[in-house]
Amino acid sequence: MELSVKEIAEKIQGSISGDAALKISGVSDLKGATGLQVSFILSEKHLNEALASKAPAIVSDSLSEIKDKTVIKVKSANAAYAGLLRIFYPEKEIKGAISPKAAVSPLARFSASAFIDDCVVVKEGAEIGEGAYIGAGSFIGENVKIYKGVRIYPNVTLYRDTVIGEDTIIHSGCVIGADGFRFIEDSGKIVKVLQIGNVVIGSLVEIGANCTIDRAAFGSTVIGNYVKMDNMVHIGHNVTVGDGTMIVAQTGVSGSVNIGKYCIIGGQVGIVDHVDIADGAKIGAQSGITKDVAPGAMMSGTPARPLMKLRRNEAYVGKLEDLFKRVKQIEAEIKKSSKEK
């Protein structure tokens, strides 16, 4: 694909300073760009990199002009970057087909525009919507509902009764709907408690590779719309994750936790069961959440504390050595004074 700077500016709602007729065939970072690619600059501190770049055109939300470059000024360079990637590198169009190597129950229902790849197993009662893609080796259990435009990459397991909303993406290796971790002690034996609920995932969700989301003991484990999960996130039974929340890799969420809307949970965070994390909360990497978190709070540490309080405490710890020396000096002076008396 080849577009002029004028065409690009129209698509990303930008204004041009330079050669509007310049032809562009791709997108790259400043360092790796060629003479036919557009690149991006997010702040003036990257100006020298932009000047040295081979990219003839630069998209920026901070600079209107750059020497010897054509500049497309936009409101948000990050948003423009995401949009141009979709324009120059569109996803492959899904064409409806069922591989002869797939095992699809005659009691399953699926759209003619859905694509079911090699070695996929689809059990009875499952429903697969328009334009859905089911990657090779995936398992779709009984009564699973997959809505329009869902992309399920290879080797994903969806246990019975799971619901996947429109245009959601699930990457390879995910297991959705396995039993929650629920056991009780009875007369010296560890007894499994049946988990009879399901998992409901909203629309426009993206779930990274090797994530696990457990079914509810009763009712549903619920993942809201627009939620984004990095790789290797674990969500326990009966958890609720609100719309627009982002969860970074290797985070573990225990059972019956409620996470609000538009929260950010950093990497390797551990959250104990039955806590509420309110809307807009931000949890730093490797934090341990043991109590409820207030709306918009910024928490860090183990156990997690408000970020500013944690930083003050760390500053105090840094002064302990000097404080210890001062105390020793005062003690020596007091001891010397006592002897002189």
C-alpha positions, 0 to 999 in steps of 0.5 A: 500500500502507498499513500500520500502525506495528504491522504495520511493526514486526512485519515488521522486528522492532522495538518501538514507542514511540508510536502503533501504529495510525498508518498509513504508505504509504511510505518516505523520507529525513528531509528529503523525507518527507511526513506519511504516510511512515516515515523513518530515523535512524542516530545521535543526531547526526541528531536535529534533522533527525528533529525537523524532518522531516514523517515521523510515524514514525521507525525507529532503532537508536540512539534509543527516543524522539523528541519528537512522533514514533512510534519503531520501535526496531530492531537495525539501521536499515540492514537495516530500511530495506532490508527496508521498501523491498522491502515498500512497493516490490516488484519487478514480478512476472515473467509468462512470455512471449516477445516475437514480436520476439525471435529464439529458437533452436528448439534453446534451452530455457527455462522457461514462466515466463521472460520474453524481451523485444523484440529479444532473441537466444537462440542454440542450446543456451542454457537459461533458468530459471524466472522469469528476465527477459531485457531488450530487445536482449540477446544470449544466446550458444550454451550459455549457462545462466541459472538461476532468477530471474535478471534481465538488463536491456536490452542485455546480451551473454552470450558462449557457455558463460557460466553465471549463478547463481540470482537474479543481477542484471545491469544494462544494457550489461554484456558477459560472456564476451568474450575476455581481453586476451592477445597475444604478439609473434612475429617483429615481429607481435602475435598473438592467443592464443585464449581457450577458457574461459568465465565462471561467475557465482554466485547472488545476484550484482549486476553494475552497468551497463557492467561487463565480465568476460572469459572464461578462457584455459582453465577459468573466470573465476569470480565467487562468490555474493553478489558486488556490482559497481558500474558500469564494473568490468572483470574480466580472464581467469581471475580468481576473486572470492570470495563476498561481495566488493564492488567499486566503480566503475571498478576494473580487475582484471588476468588471473589475480588471486585475490580472496578472500571478503568483500573491499572494493575501492574505486573506480578501483583497479588490480590487476596480474596474478597477485596474490592478495588474501586474505579480508577485505582492504580496498583504498582508492580509487585504489590500485595493487595490485602485490603480494599482500595479506594477510588482513584487510589495509587497503591504500591508495596507489600502490603500495598500502601498509598504511593506517596506514603510509601515514598515518604517511608522509603525516604525515611529509611534512606536517612536511618544510617545518618540518624543512627550515627547522630544517635551514637554521637549524642550517646558518646557526648552524654557519656563523656559529660557524665564522666566529667561530672 
